Amino acid sequence: MPTYIHLVRHAQGFHNLSHANHALPDPDLTPLGKDQCAHLARTFPFQSQLTHLVASPLRRTIYTCLLSFEPALQQQQQGSTKKVVVALPELQEVSPLPCDTGAAPEALASEFGPGGQVDLGLVAPGWNVKTGDSPFAPVMARLEARARKARVWLREVGREFERVNPGVDAHVAVVTHGGILHFLTQDWDGMNPEAGTGWANTEWRSYEFVDGLEGDTDGEARLRETGGSWRRRRGSATGLTETEQMELRVAVEGQLVEEWGVDGGKRE
């Protein structure tokens, strides 16, 4: 059975309001952002089918997941197994700016609490260090490596669900950030350098793993947007060629080096 990955960009945060607000550490959602979550909760068509919820450990992504998929959380909690939002560090945003740098594990535990709706078991000390030799520094090879690690982790979640629930599709909602979404999907179409993404707040797209479609069993765990998802947002438009995707990827790498240097440290 296929595993469906529903990728979602977080709702509007206070850092989205101005460049000056990029200095805010791990900002909260704006009132509009909370309204966006309420709209997504009402309109997302797979609420009743969601088997897993996953989010970047930043506050805006966790809250987007909790608010947008509250119906799925409530539904599962009435059954035999409590559903929670699993916080996955590999899903955090690209840049080391304060707004894109998460809180220490103990601060997150204080806010979301043990035994609540958020599983912080994968959030280890150092997950919010994004400079030097950190695997989370804004260096192209490291960004691609952690995006790959996240995809492999998600693929295994789906495979484990299938082993336990034969004949039932896994539906995983993943709430993350605009920049890292391009690395996760390996799709650079619509990338806006000024905004750092081609995804709108609370935009969602659905994917399947290519290995489930074509027998690809390598370590990339590549994703492909489902036909229904593509038609919903693009109609009959044709996607970019492989060459066009490569050209955009090279441009993104150049922007990373220009902004953060070859080692991911802020350029003066």
N, C-alpha and C positions, 0 to 999 in steps of 0.2 A: 504494500500500500504506500502511496506517496506521503511525504511529509510536506505540508504547506507552511511556508514561512511568511508571515504578514509583517513586513517592515513598516515602521511608523516613525516619522520625525516628531520630536516632542512639540508640545504646544508652546505658545509665545511666552518667553521669559523676559524679565526686566532687562537683561542684556541685549535683547533684540530691539529695544527702543532707541538706542543711540550708541555710537562708538565709545562715548565716555563711560557708558555702563558696562563696557567690557572689563572694567577694573573691579566690578562687583564679584566677590568670591561666591561661587556656586549659587547663583541667584534663583529665586523662587519664580513661580508662574505669575503672570499678570492676571488681573480680573478677566481680560479678554482671553488669555490662555486657558483659564478655568472654564470659560464659556465654550471654547473650542473643544475641550475635553468632553463637556456635556453633549455637544453636538455629535462628536464621534461615538460616544456611548449609545446615542439614539439610532445612529445610522449605520454603524459597522455591521455588515451582514453575517458575520461568522461568530458572534458572541456565544451562541449556544454550542458551537463546535470547538471552541478553544480548549485545548488540552494543557497548554503551558503558557506562562507569562514570563517574559524576560525583559530586563531593562539595564541600561547603563546605570552605574551607581551614583550619578549626579542627581541632585534633588529634583530638578525639573523633569527628568526622564522618569524617575520613580513615581513622582506625583502624577505625571501624565498617564502612566500605566495604571495606577490605582484608580484614578478618576474615570478614565476612558473605558476601562474594562471591569468596572465595578459589577455590572450584571453577570459577567463570567465568574468573578470571584464569589459573588453571593450564591450563584447556582451551584458551584462546586462545594461550597461550605455546607450546603444542605445535604450533601451526599456523604459517602464514607471516607473520602480523602479530601483534606483541606488543600485548596489551591493557594499558592503564594506567588509573589513576584520574585524571581531569582535575579539578583544583581550580578552582572557579569562585567568585570573591569575592562575586558577587551573591547567593549562597546562604547567606551568613553570617547569624547570628542578629540579632534586632531590637535588643536593648538594648546600651548601651555599657559595661555592667558588666565587670569584669575577666574573669569567666568566659565572657563572650560576645565578648571581644575577642581576635583572633588574634595570632600572633607575626609578627615582621618576616620578609620574604621570605628573608633570609639565614639566619635561625634555622630556618625550615622546610626550606630547602635542606640545612642541616647535618644535620637529623634524618632527612629522607627521601631526600636524596642525589640527584645527577644520575644519569640512566641507570637509576633504580630503577623502582618500580611506580607512582610518583606524578608527574604532569606539572604543574609549578608555573609554566608559561609565562604564564599569565594573572594571576598573583599579583604585582602591581606594588607598589613602595613607596607607602605611604599607604593601602593597602587596609584597614588596621586602624585608621584614624583615623575615629572615629564622632561627632565633635563639630563645631560651627561649620557651615561650608558644605559639609561632606563629603556626598557622595551616599549615604553609609551611616549618617548620623545618624538617630535614631528619630523621624522626622517622617512623618506619614501619606503625604503626596504623594511623598516620596522612597522610602519603603518600597514603595509601589505601583509607582513607576517602575522600581526595580531588580528587583522581582518580574516586571514585564512584560519587562524586558531579559533576564532569565534564561529566561523562557518562549520568547521570540523566538529566543534562542541555541539552546535545546533543539530548537525546531521546525526550525531550519536544520540542526542535526546530523542529524535524521531525514531531511530532504529530500536532503542530500548523500549519505547512506547509500543512499537509494533510487536516486539517479542512478547510483551506482557498482554497486549490487546490485539491479537491477530484479527485482521479483517477490518480494523478501524483506522481511519486516517488521523494522523497527528496534525493539529493546527496550532502553530506557535506564534503568538504575538510578540514582536520584538520592538521595544521603544528605544530609540537611540538618537543620534545627532546628524545634522545635515551633511557635515563634511565626511565623517566616517562612513556614511551610507554609500557614497560613491566607491569607497574601497571594498565594502562588503559585497556590493553587487557587481563590481568591476565594470561599472557602466558610468561613463563620464558625460553622457548626453545631458544637455541643459545646464552643465556646471557654470555657475555665475561667479567669477573671481571676486566680485565685490561682496556678494553675500556668502561666499564660501560653499555654496551648494546650489543644486537645481531642485531641491525639495522644499515645499511650503510647510509651514507649521501644521501638524497633525495630518499631513498627507500620508496615505498608506498605499502600498503596492504589495501584491502577492507573488510569491516565488515558489518554485520547486527545485530540488537538487538535480543537476544534470545527470548524476550517476544513476538516479532512479529512472531516467528516461533513455539514456544511451549506453548504460553499462560502464560509465567512467568511474573508476575506482581509485584514481590517484589522490594525492593529498590536498588538492585544491578545494574540494567540496564546492564546486562552482554552482552558482544559482542562475536560474533562468526565470524571467517574469512569465507568469501564466498568460495564456491567450486572453482570458477574460479580464484580467487586470490591465493588460495593454490596451484592449479595445475600449475599456471604460474611460481611460484617460487620454488615449491617442487616436482612437477610431481606426481608420484604415492607413494611417501614416506608416512609413517604412523606417525601421531603426537604422542606426549608424552602421557603417561597414566596420570590419575589424581594423582596417587602416585608419579610419577616422577616429575610432576609439583609442588607438595607439597614439595618434597625434595629440589628442586631448590629454591623455595620461602624461605624455612628455611635458606638455605645457604646465600641468599641475605640479609635476616634480620641480620644474624651474621656479615656479612661484614659491614652493616650500623652501627651496634653497635661498631664494632672494629674501624671504621674510625671516627665516629662522636659521640660516646658515647650513653648512653641510653636516654639522653634528647636532642640529636641532636646538642650538642655543640662540637666544635673541640677538639679532644683529643690531649694532649701535648706529 
